[in-house]
Amino acid sequence: MPLPESFLEELKARCDMAEVASSYVNLKRSGKNLVGLCPFHSEKTPSFNVYPDNGSFYCFGCGVGGDVITFIRRIENLDYMEAVRFLAQRAGLTVPENQVDDGMAKLRTRILALNRETARFYYSVLMSEAGAAGREYFSKRQLQASTIRHFGLGYSPPGRFALVDHLEKKGFTQQEMILANVAFQSRSGRAVDRFSGRVMFPIIDLRGNVVAFGGRTLGDDKPKYLNTADTPVFNKGDMLFALNFAKNNNGGRLILCEGYMDVISLHQAGFTNAVATLGTALTPSQARLMSRYAKEVVVSYDSDGAGQKAAARAIPMLRSAGLLVKVLSIAGGKDPDEYIKTYGALRFKQMLDNCGNDVEYQLQKAKEGCNLQTAEGRVAYLRGSVQVLAALDNNVEREVYAGKVAEETGIETATLLSQVNAERRKIEKNRRRQEFREIRQKAVGYRDNINPEKAQHLRAAAAEEALIAYLMKNPGSFERIYELLPPEKFITEFNRRVYARIVGRMKEEKSVSLTDLAEEFSPDELSYLAGILAKHDGVSAEWKDALEYVNVIRQEDENRRLGNAAQAQLGEIEKYLEKLKQQKK
């Protein structure tokens, strides 16, 4: 059963789109609208727009858009009802839950409850006689009992059914366990524990929910670390381990580590601003997430080859998210955990405070293996430096570091900057070529998963979209438009569905906004609709324009119904020709 319209109207009134978005994005006024850097993709030029007139947002860069509910769904990784509850709590409203039938929300609630019980089970096993192996491992890693409690660490006993049996006694079904990915289905159909004989690390979201687990083997089993796959409550590319603790204790700086144990050891040593990715390389989404809670990130990856490659990949993502990036290089091949155990927290803090920024780190990497006493070595270093400096957008940064490199190699700064600028022009040319290719593909309807029929019916789809935008802005015209154009005359199925829903509401003398459509359309579909409204924002279409849109759609409908003239029946052709004659009269 859908939410009462009176409740949704009150929610819209209290949750202003611009005000909510401003909690996540630095918005600036641009005419009657607001613009800022998109929180859903990395960009340097603002393309994220908020439209106060209709309570919508749209990013012309990545195509994400919608209403305030859609915004919260995407940025907080929630489903529809969870986003409604989130906004209702923010606005001081009570959601009429007894009138809601939301299967996905109930499933997510069940999985979160199951995960919470699973974490309790693993912790209780660790503290019992059966958890001796797990306690021994944590003892060797010098973890204190208070740290183990703080992070809710645990142990999954060897065997196949310990957790499954426990959860069944607590009232959870085997299907729910499989959906939560704490179990998998065997060939016999029976649920089997996914984690077995491993120390366990619960992964907790920003609202304090246990959403997933990481498990480390104590033996030689492969993989060494086993992590929860994506589930209805968890996407590993959108979360960071321990951010739930670090977000409130970071002083504007986060320390990005590779693994759970590095983070836990740093927290135990007093560095409560440490976080880690979840068994994968850093993603742009995680970089943007960090930018919401800090201005600076210190990359503290292992000093081995794999760690340094991961750092090199992470730096441009963090920069693109607007973060100041520093890189901690630990001598002797040690990770942060080993360094603190060997030299103590004070020396680690000194090293942390004195670590160089990402540009210095990359230039140092470019210099490695280059003998600056030889011409070949200097040329090799200069080539690597050009690549590093060309990636910098700030002119001052480029000039400062170009001066340093020039001094090291004995060449003129202007000569080096000339090479850097040439490389930047090449990069910019490739970027524009790719951008043009994507724009052209969008313009002709390629890659249109929401309205795939658009590519075959460009003229009709353009008229349909223009008419939908006109109708949303001019609801008083709906009766005359509907009389001329019933939904079945729309050519593309998606636009037909949107038009039918809009006129259906207007027949009942109800207003229509994106929020009114949010329950019936997916976030991607709402993004598409927001894009239609955004592209027609500022277009002063009049009634004569609406009539033109209607006529185009009717003409295209006639062509569609007639089909291929070569295959049409003679009678149909004659009727069609007679109709054309009448129209000319």
TORPALO-478748 format. One line per field, with one value per residue (C-alpha): residue in three letters; chain; x, y, z. Coordinates in steps of 0.001 Angstrom, whole numbers. Layout:
BEGIN
nuvex: (ALA; ...)
bami: (A; ...)
east: (X; ...)
north: (Y; ...)
up: (Z; ...)
//
This chain:
BEGIN
nuvex: (MET; PRO; LEU; PRO; GLU; SER; PHE; LEU; GLU; GLU; LEU; LYS; ALA; ARG; CYS; ASP; MET; ALA; GLU; VAL; ALA; SER; SER; TYR; VAL; ASN; LEU; LYS; ARG; SER; GLY; LYS; ASN; LEU; VAL; GLY; LEU; CYS; PRO; PHE; HIS; SER; GLU; LYS; THR; PRO; SER; PHE; ASN; VAL; TYR; PRO; ASP; ASN; GLY; SER; PHE; TYR; CYS; PHE; GLY; CYS; GLY; VAL; GLY; GLY; ASP; VAL; ILE; THR; PHE; ILE; ARG; ARG; ILE; GLU; ASN; LEU; ASP; TYR; MET; GLU; ALA; VAL; ARG; PHE; LEU; ALA; GLN; ARG; ALA; GLY; LEU; THR; VAL; PRO; GLU; ASN; GLN; VAL; ASP; ASP; GLY; MET; ALA; LYS; LEU; ARG; THR; ARG; ILE; LEU; ALA; LEU; ASN; ARG; GLU; THR; ALA; ARG; PHE; TYR; TYR; SER; VAL; LEU; MET; SER; GLU; ALA; GLY; ALA; ALA; GLY; ARG; GLU; TYR; PHE; SER; LYS; ARG; GLN; LEU; GLN; ALA; SER; THR; ILE; ARG; HIS; PHE; GLY; LEU; GLY; TYR; SER; PRO; PRO; GLY; ARG; PHE; ALA; LEU; VAL; ASP; HIS; LEU; GLU; LYS; LYS; GLY; PHE; THR; GLN; GLN; GLU; MET; ILE; LEU; ALA; ASN; VAL; ALA; PHE; GLN; SER; ARG; SER; GLY; ARG; ALA; VAL; ASP; ARG; PHE; SER; GLY; ARG; VAL; MET; PHE; PRO; ILE; ILE; ASP; LEU; ARG; GLY; ASN; VAL; VAL; ALA; PHE; GLY; GLY; ARG; THR; LEU; GLY; ASP; ASP; LYS; PRO; LYS; TYR; LEU; ASN; THR; ALA; ASP; THR; PRO; VAL; PHE; ASN; LYS; GLY; ASP; MET; LEU; PHE; ALA; LEU; ASN; PHE; ALA; LYS; ASN; ASN; ASN; GLY; GLY; ARG; LEU; ILE; LEU; CYS; GLU; GLY; TYR; MET; ASP; VAL; ILE; SER; LEU; HIS; GLN; ALA; GLY; PHE; THR; ASN; ALA; VAL; ALA; THR; LEU; GLY; THR; ALA; LEU; THR; PRO; SER; GLN; ALA; ARG; LEU; MET; SER; ARG; TYR; ALA; LYS; GLU; VAL; VAL; VAL; SER; TYR; ASP; SER; ASP; GLY; ALA; GLY; GLN; LYS; ALA; ALA; ALA; ARG; ALA; ILE; PRO; MET; LEU; ARG; SER; ALA; GLY; LEU; LEU; VAL; LYS; VAL; LEU; SER; ILE; ALA; GLY; GLY; LYS; ASP; PRO; ASP; GLU; TYR; ILE; LYS; THR; TYR; GLY; ALA; LEU; ARG; PHE; LYS; GLN; MET; LEU; ASP; ASN; CYS; GLY; ASN; ASP; VAL; GLU; TYR; GLN; LEU; GLN; LYS; ALA; LYS; GLU; GLY; CYS; ASN; LEU; GLN; THR; ALA; GLU; GLY; ARG; VAL; ALA; TYR; LEU; ARG; GLY; SER; VAL; GLN; VAL; LEU; ALA; ALA; LEU; ASP; ASN; ASN; VAL; GLU; ARG; GLU; VAL; TYR; ALA; GLY; LYS; VAL; ALA; GLU; GLU; THR; GLY; ILE; GLU; THR; ALA; THR; LEU; LEU; SER; GLN; VAL; ASN; ALA; GLU; ARG; ARG; LYS; ILE; GLU; LYS; ASN; ARG; ARG; ARG; GLN; GLU; PHE; ARG; GLU; ILE; ARG; GLN; LYS; ALA; VAL; GLY; TYR; ARG; ASP; ASN; ILE; ASN; PRO; GLU; LYS; ALA; GLN; HIS; LEU; ARG; ALA; ALA; ALA; ALA; GLU; GLU; ALA; LEU; ILE; ALA; TYR; LEU; MET; LYS; ASN; PRO; GLY; SER; PHE; GLU; ARG; ILE; TYR; GLU; LEU; LEU; PRO; PRO; GLU; LYS; PHE; ILE; THR; GLU; PHE; ASN; ARG; ARG; VAL; TYR; ALA; ARG; ILE; VAL; GLY; ARG; MET; LYS; GLU; GLU; LYS; SER; VAL; SER; LEU; THR; ASP; LEU; ALA; GLU; GLU; PHE; SER; PRO; ASP; GLU; LEU; SER; TYR; LEU; ALA; GLY; ILE; LEU; ALA; LYS; HIS; ASP; GLY; VAL; SER; ALA; GLU; TRP; LYS; ASP; ALA; LEU; GLU; TYR; VAL; ASN; VAL; ILE; ARG; GLN; GLU; ASP; GLU; ASN; ARG; ARG; LEU; GLY; ASN; ALA; ALA; GLN; ALA; GLN; LEU; GLY; GLU; ILE; GLU; LYS; TYR; LEU; GLU; LYS; LEU; LYS; GLN; GLN; LYS; LYS)
bami: (A; A; A; A; A; A; A; A; A; A; A; A; A; A; A; A; A; A; A; A; A; A; A; A; A; A; A; A; A; A; A; A; A; A; A; A; A; A; A; A; A; A; A; A; A; A; A; A; A; A; A; A; A; A; A; A; A; A; A; A; A; A; A; A; A; A; A; A; A; A; A; A; A; A; A; A; A; A; A; A; A; A; A; A; A; A; A; A; A; A; A; A; A; A; A; A; A; A; A; A; A; A; A; A; A; A; A; A; A; A; A; A; A; A; A; A; A; A; A; A; A; A; A; A; A; A; A; A; A; A; A; A; A; A; A; A; A; A; A; A; A; A; A; A; A; A; A; A; A; A; A; A; A; A; A; A; A; A; A; A; A; A; A; A; A; A; A; A; A; A; A; A; A; A; A; A; A; A; A; A; A; A; A; A; A; A; A; A; A; A; A; A; A; A; A; A; A; A; A; A; A; A; A; A; A; A; A; A; A; A; A; A; A; A; A; A; A; A; A; A; A; A; A; A; A; A; A; A; A; A; A; A; A; A; A; A; A; A; A; A; A; A; A; A; A; A; A; A; A; A; A; A; A; A; A; A; A; A; A; A; A; A; A; A; A; A; A; A; A; A; A; A; A; A; A; A; A; A; A; A; A; A; A; A; A; A; A; A; A; A; A; A; A; A; A; A; A; A; A; A; A; A; A; A; A; A; A; A; A; A; A; A; A; A; A; A; A; A; A; A; A; A; A; A; A; A; A; A; A; A; A; A; A; A; A; A; A; A; A; A; A; A; A; A; A; A; A; A; A; A; A; A; A; A; A; A; A; A; A; A; A; A; A; A; A; A; A; A; A; A; A; A; A; A; A; A; A; A; A; A; A; A; A; A; A; A; A; A; A; A; A; A; A; A; A; A; A; A; A; A; A; A; A; A; A; A; A; A; A; A; A; A; A; A; A; A; A; A; A; A; A; A; A; A; A; A; A; A; A; A; A; A; A; A; A; A; A; A; A; A; A; A; A; A; A; A; A; A; A; A; A; A; A; A; A; A; A; A; A; A; A; A; A; A; A; A; A; A; A; A; A; A; A; A; A; A; A; A; A; A; A; A; A; A; A; A; A; A; A; A; A; A; A; A; A; A; A; A; A; A; A; A; A; A; A; A; A; A; A; A; A; A; A; A; A; A; A; A; A; A; A; A; A; A; A; A; A; A; A; A; A; A; A; A; A; A; A; A; A; A; A; A; A; A; A; A; A; A; A; A; A; A; A; A; A; A; A; A; A; A; A; A; A; A; A; A; A; A; A; A; A; A; A; A; A; A; A; A; A; A; A; A; A; A; A)
east: (0; 1557; 2277; -530; -220; -729; 2390; 4470; 3339; 4394; 7727; 8383; 7485; 9865; 12753; 13775; 15900; 18483; 18775; 19231; 21746; 23721; 24467; 26557; 27523; 28922; 26277; 26481; 23711; 23508; 20515; 17422; 19171; 22171; 25266; 28135; 30560; 28641; 28804; 28116; 31125; 34511; 34627; 36550; 33903; 30503; 27752; 25465; 22331; 19550; 16224; 14296; 11244; 10389; 12442; 14704; 18420; 20353; 24005; 24825; 28111; 26960; 23202; 22109; 19038; 15680; 13930; 15037; 14145; 16193; 19101; 19131; 18677; 21800; 24070; 23231; 22842; 19274; 16153; 13000; 11391; 14690; 15263; 11753; 12423; 15789; 14169; 11208; 13549; 15416; 12155; 10644; 7865; 6509; 6186; 2734; 4323; 1043; 20; 3238; 3885; 7557; 9066; 12625; 12779; 11570; 14178; 16952; 15731; 15854; 19365; 20621; 19128; 20721; 24116; 23873; 23148; 25985; 28452; 27308; 27765; 31326; 32264; 30806; 32712; 35956; 35423; 34632; 36838; 36153; 37748; 41224; 42821; 41286; 42350; 45878; 46032; 44823; 47232; 50147; 49000; 49096; 45443; 43999; 40699; 39165; 40137; 38589; 35348; 35404; 35598; 33399; 36011; 35160; 35972; 34120; 34702; 35823; 32968; 30147; 26990; 27847; 26504; 23653; 22375; 22650; 20772; 18015; 17451; 17094; 14344; 16233; 15728; 18484; 17446; 17988; 21453; 22361; 21056; 23158; 26151; 27071; 26239; 26181; 24000; 25597; 24798; 22301; 20500; 21542; 22973; 26634; 28707; 30607; 33312; 34974; 38067; 38692; 39039; 36178; 36001; 32468; 31970; 29733; 28033; 27739; 24448; 25939; 24512; 26598; 26367; 29123; 32145; 35776; 37406; 41133; 42309; 44630; 46220; 47285; 43759; 43115; 42029; 43850; 41007; 37417; 34904; 31147; 29988; 27498; 24108; 20874; 22539; 26165; 28217; 31950; 32828; 30763; 32015; 35191; 36189; 36063; 34709; 31881; 34521; 36881; 34288; 33922; 37551; 39680; 40532; 40027; 42453; 41965; 44651; 43921; 45305; 45205; 43930; 41729; 44624; 46518; 43409; 42728; 46349; 46358; 43125; 44570; 47660; 45475; 45160; 41379; 41158; 42371; 40164; 40618; 39022; 37178; 39372; 39385; 41271; 40047; 36992; 35929; 32848; 35035; 37213; 34134; 32890; 36141; 35833; 32604; 34445; 37964; 40017; 43256; 44041; 47341; 47827; 49524; 49805; 52362; 55767; 55967; 55419; 51700; 51161; 52976; 51006; 47794; 48942; 49673; 46123; 44545; 46226; 44356; 41011; 41583; 42714; 39641; 37475; 38990; 41220; 44720; 46788; 49918; 51777; 53453; 56515; 57625; 61246; 62281; 59256; 57091; 53366; 51936; 51109; 54689; 56217; 54239; 55089; 58784; 59263; 56170; 53289; 55282; 57749; 54875; 53140; 56339; 56655; 52962; 53236; 56357; 55296; 55435; 52535; 51497; 53415; 56696; 55975; 55286; 58373; 60453; 59037; 59853; 63445; 63971; 66401; 67506; 71174; 71122; 74844; 74208; 72331; 70175; 69218; 68282; 66163; 64362; 63650; 62415; 60044; 58523; 58333; 56469; 53763; 53440; 53362; 50972; 48353; 48375; 45602; 47055; 49453; 51368; 51916; 53224; 55650; 56973; 57665; 58913; 61480; 62639; 62965; 64745; 67243; 67919; 68489; 70223; 67734; 65672; 62319; 60693; 61894; 60390; 57107; 56901; 57012; 54504; 52059; 52380; 51523; 48562; 47244; 47491; 45642; 42968; 42528; 41971; 39569; 37517; 37477; 36132; 33640; 32415; 32038; 29921; 27780; 27192; 26212; 23760; 22355; 21432; 20033; 22890; 23390; 19874; 18878; 15823; 14243; 15928; 13305; 14524; 17334; 14792; 12285; 14363; 11794; 8920; 10945; 12111; 8502; 7351; 10008; 9229; 5519; 6166; 8283; 5589; 2867; 4834; 5257; 1717; -651; -3637; -3259; -3561; -7263; -6814; -3606; -5114; -8134; -5820; -3359; -4271; -1275; -1539; -392; 3018; 5657; 8207; 7032; 8856; 7583; 4102; 4239; 5378; 2707; -33; 1001; 1112; -2284; -3730; -2808; -3967; -7364; -7736; -6907; -3558; -269; 2656; 6282; 9139; 8415; 4905; 6501; 9327; 7494; 6595; 9857; 13362; 16192; 17605; 14205; 13808; 17283; 16086; 12971; 15030; 17225; 14183; 13120; 16673; 17191; 13940; 14568; 14473; 12711; 9636; 7363; 3888; 600; 1419; 4639; 2696; 403; 3439; 4719; 1282; 1163; 4612; 3630; 358; 2187; 4732; 1895; 256; 3535; 3950; 428; 700; 4013; 6012; 3943; 5315; 3842; 583; -2717; -4013; -7092; -4969; -2873; -5967; -7469; -4224; -3938; -7547; -6852; -3861; -6074; -8647; -5931; -4706; -8255)
north: (0; 3379; 6144; 8678; 11695; 14048; 12598; 12895; 16497; 17327; 15543; 17535; 20786; 20151; 18635; 21331; 19858; 22666; 22533; 18747; 18745; 21537; 19117; 17109; 19523; 23055; 24793; 28230; 30324; 30377; 32422; 30881; 27505; 26230; 24406; 22469; 19608; 16359; 14019; 10995; 11227; 12939; 16219; 19481; 21716; 21915; 20137; 19212; 21377; 21872; 23290; 24856; 25518; 21832; 20313; 18291; 17843; 16711; 16261; 16922; 15063; 11638; 11817; 11208; 13113; 12974; 14404; 14742; 11106; 9881; 12050; 10466; 6979; 7401; 9294; 7228; 3924; 3328; 1872; 3960; 3429; 3777; 7104; 8235; 7276; 9062; 12295; 11939; 11681; 14744; 16677; 15464; 13477; 10015; 7620; 5932; 2453; 564; 1791; 661; -2669; -2587; -6010; -4876; -2733; -5683; -7934; -5427; -5155; -8942; -9140; -6406; -8264; -11488; -9777; -8340; -11794; -13264; -10722; -11579; -15276; -14819; -12680; -15193; -18030; -16009; -15539; -19223; -22307; -22932; -19574; -20301; -20231; -16859; -15372; -16660; -14913; -11585; -11949; -12392; -9215; -7528; -6502; -5509; -6901; -3418; -3134; -6509; -5392; -1977; -3492; -6489; -8952; -12636; -16159; -18519; -22077; -24853; -26886; -26353; -25637; -23890; -20478; -21887; -23975; -21007; -18632; -21192; -21387; -17605; -17805; -16953; -18977; -20568; -18413; -15267; -16531; -17097; -13651; -12111; -14098; -15534; -18936; -20540; -23248; -26680; -29125; -30807; -27492; -27140; -23823; -24084; -21593; -19291; -18442; -21340; -21371; -17649; -14609; -12259; -8503; -7036; -4199; -1480; 1282; 4942; 4283; 1552; -1442; -4573; -4930; -7423; -9393; -9972; -13225; -14029; -17612; -18843; -21436; -21677; -21650; -19532; -16827; -15388; -12891; -13763; -10924; -10694; -10279; -7521; -8017; -5994; -4065; -3927; -2715; -3027; -259; 2311; 1740; 1983; -114; 1853; 5064; 4792; 5544; 7759; 10215; 11921; 11783; 12875; 16566; 16990; 14177; 10480; 7800; 5351; 1851; -1387; -3843; -4334; -5084; -1913; 124; -1662; -1328; 2373; 2948; 1085; 3320; 6435; 7140; 6891; 8486; 5365; 3624; 913; -332; -3654; -6136; -4161; -1259; 2226; 3324; 6876; 6413; 5721; 8748; 10985; 9460; 10431; 13985; 14358; 13842; 15173; 17649; 15636; 11952; 10310; 7176; 4606; 1499; -1273; -385; -3483; -3344; -4112; -1447; 1213; 389; 673; 4062; 5289; 4313; 5911; 9333; 10679; 9447; 11239; 14406; 14322; 14164; 17484; 16046; 17141; 13961; 12942; 9650; 7903; 5918; 3505; 2448; -1181; -2705; -2466; -1777; 698; -2110; -3460; 17; 991; -2301; -1805; 1932; 3091; 5456; 8659; 7987; 6997; 10315; 12235; 10395; 11007; 14753; 15069; 12929; 14484; 15244; 13153; 15209; 14798; 11090; 10635; 12609; 10491; 7359; 8802; 9368; 5817; 3903; 7046; 7995; 11783; 11813; 10505; 12104; 8999; 9040; 12721; 12262; 9269; 11273; 14236; 12053; 10657; 14128; 15500; 12859; 13745; 17516; 17361; 15816; 18886; 21413; 24144; 26445; 27412; 23761; 22996; 25897; 25210; 21538; 22171; 24527; 21828; 19201; 21682; 22468; 18757; 18040; 21255; 22425; 25588; 25638; 27144; 24221; 21696; 23629; 23708; 19902; 19714; 22031; 20023; 16859; 18617; 19646; 16040; 14822; 17510; 16650; 12973; 13927; 16147; 13498; 10948; 13461; 14350; 10671; 10099; 13191; 12128; 8633; 10036; 12453; 9704; 7457; 4972; 3420; 4429; 1652; 3504; 4313; 1922; 2696; 6297; 5446; 4159; 6985; 10114; 12605; 11101; 10704; 14326; 15522; 13185; 14492; 18115; 17490; 15771; 18751; 21195; 19288; 19189; 22980; 23694; 21229; 23410; 22357; 18638; 18272; 19834; 17863; 14572; 15108; 15453; 12771; 9680; 7701; 4900; 7290; 7698; 5830; 4868; 2655; 4461; 7919; 6428; 5075; 8453; 10367; 7952; 8325; 12115; 12567; 9914; 12009; 15219; 13692; 13347; 17071; 16307; 18069; 16116; 16306; 13821; 12872; 11802; 9406; 8174; 5088; 3836; 4541; 3294; 5726; 5373; 6123; 9166; 10319; 10097; 12125; 14701; 14962; 15699; 18497; 19850; 20004; 21947; 24233; 27829; 26919; 29156; 26821; 28161; 26468; 26582; 24693; 22068; 21645; 21143; 18397; 16751; 16895; 15323; 12457; 11915; 11883; 9384; 7268; 7237; 6141; 3432; 2091; 2055; 253; -552; 547; -2266; -4802; -3010; -4175; -2254; -1111; 392; 2322; 3673; 4783; 6446; 8307; 9466; 10769; 12750; 14307; 15343; 16924; 19007; 20350)
up: (0; -994; 1477; 2014; -267; 2660; 4303; 1111; 626; 4182; 3670; 481; 2230; 5119; 3132; 704; -2105; -1990; 1789; 1888; -982; 720; 3565; 1115; -1673; -1673; -3795; -5381; -6880; -10691; -11752; -10195; -9714; -7738; -8985; -7420; -7893; -8285; -5265; -7492; -9808; -9839; -11736; -11774; -13349; -11561; -13484; -10562; -10679; -8146; -9368; -6447; -8664; -9023; -6190; -8454; -9142; -12190; -13082; -16726; -16237; -15082; -15766; -12169; -11067; -9322; -6298; -2680; -1918; -4876; -3749; -297; -1761; -3847; -1493; 1603; -311; 903; -639; -1115; 2286; 4144; 2390; 3354; 6986; 6866; 5642; 7990; 10975; 9713; 9413; 12678; 10995; 11778; 8864; 8761; 8696; 9077; 5613; 3932; 2251; 1315; 714; 33; 3174; 5243; 3655; 4400; 7990; 8328; 6873; 9195; 12176; 10936; 10573; 14070; 15492; 13418; 14840; 18367; 17631; 16302; 19318; 21781; 20104; 20317; 24043; 24609; 24783; 21082; 20214; 21607; 18142; 17383; 20728; 20171; 16772; 18169; 21096; 18688; 16940; 20375; 20393; 23747; 25023; 24853; 21164; 20396; 22066; 20373; 16892; 17747; 16489; 16525; 15449; 13137; 14381; 12020; 10641; 8199; 10144; 13456; 12388; 10272; 13197; 15567; 13239; 12624; 16370; 16346; 13717; 10539; 7382; 5334; 2370; 4444; 5451; 1797; 810; 3591; 2236; 5645; 4142; 715; -759; -1120; -3918; -1633; -1177; 2466; 3688; 4731; 6778; 4386; 6928; 8728; 10940; 10479; 12705; 11871; 11299; 11279; 8788; 10207; 8234; 9217; 11015; 13208; 11340; 10803; 7018; 6140; 7354; 6521; 7609; 7803; 7698; 10441; 8192; 4573; 3145; 86; -90; 2919; 3386; 2530; 2335; 2064; -1508; -2382; -731; -412; 2480; 1330; -1618; -974; -3431; -1500; 2048; 4131; 7119; 10430; 8882; 11406; 14084; 12068; 10744; 14122; 15268; 12358; 12727; 8988; 8099; 7339; 7106; 4284; 4924; 2970; 5572; 8616; 10983; 10036; 10839; 14125; 15272; 14411; 16348; 19327; 19160; 19216; 15481; 15387; 11935; 10082; 7503; 4861; 1672; 1809; -4; -3275; -4800; -3918; -5913; -6908; -4715; -1662; -2460; -2608; 643; 2369; 1033; 3010; 6297; 5720; 3698; 3719; 3230; 4062; 1947; 4186; 2031; 2370; 960; -1236; -5005; -4804; -2146; -4150; -7294; -5284; -3962; -7495; -8555; -5477; -5751; -8838; -7450; -4158; -5935; -8188; -5069; -3960; -1239; -290; -639; 1246; 993; 3910; 2855; 5581; 5276; 5610; 3907; 7000; 7169; 9747; 12188; 12162; 12384; 15473; 17196; 16440; 16982; 18857; 18217; 18807; 15986; 13727; 14470; 13690; 10393; 9676; 10311; 8154; 5211; 1765; -511; -3463; -6035; -4157; -3799; -7512; -8523; -6180; -7833; -11268; -10121; -8844; -11035; -12904; -12648; -12794; -13430; -16948; -19837; -20255; -16565; -16625; -19768; -18198; -15032; -17062; -19081; -15905; -14363; -17382; -16885; -13182; -13695; -16656; -14372; -12088; -12715; -10542; -12435; -9294; -8364; -11837; -11819; -8315; -8940; -12460; -10920; -8514; -11255; -13521; -10783; -10204; -13881; -14903; -17537; -17883; -16088; -19196; -21307; -18913; -18655; -22441; -22504; -19653; -21443; -24655; -22721; -21097; -24525; -25646; -22556; -22979; -26655; -25812; -23026; -25323; -28035; -25567; -24163; -27667; -28513; -25397; -26049; -29652; -28575; -26036; -28603; -31031; -28323; -27932; -24489; -23506; -21137; -19826; -23195; -25670; -28363; -28577; -31033; -33566; -33000; -32365; -33700; -31748; -28529; -28674; -29023; -26237; -23841; -24686; -24104; -20754; -19630; -20818; -18998; -15725; -15923; -17162; -15461; -16362; -20009; -19375; -20335; -23783; -24371; -23205; -25456; -28450; -27408; -25351; -23943; -26519; -29251; -27627; -29612; -26947; -24111; -21306; -22241; -22689; -19126; -17763; -19683; -18565; -14928; -15147; -16808; -14494; -11486; -13123; -13861; -10113; -9793; -8193; -8712; -10128; -9089; -9242; -5637; -6688; -9169; -6928; -5651; -9129; -10951; -10198; -9279; -12803; -14338; -12093; -13179; -16751; -15935; -14044; -17129; -19299; -16940; -16641; -20409; -20796; -17820; -18982; -22236; -22463; -24414; -25227; -26137; -29856; -29079; -27152; -30155; -32371; -30033; -30141; -33943; -34280; -32002; -33871; -37205; -35923; -34553; -37993; -39574; -36981; -37396; -41146; -40880; -43944; -46957; -49059; -46664; -45899; -47246; -50275; -48375; -45607; -48127; -49870; -46566; -45591; -48936; -48684; -45167; -46453; -49155; -46569; -44423; -47405; -47936)
//
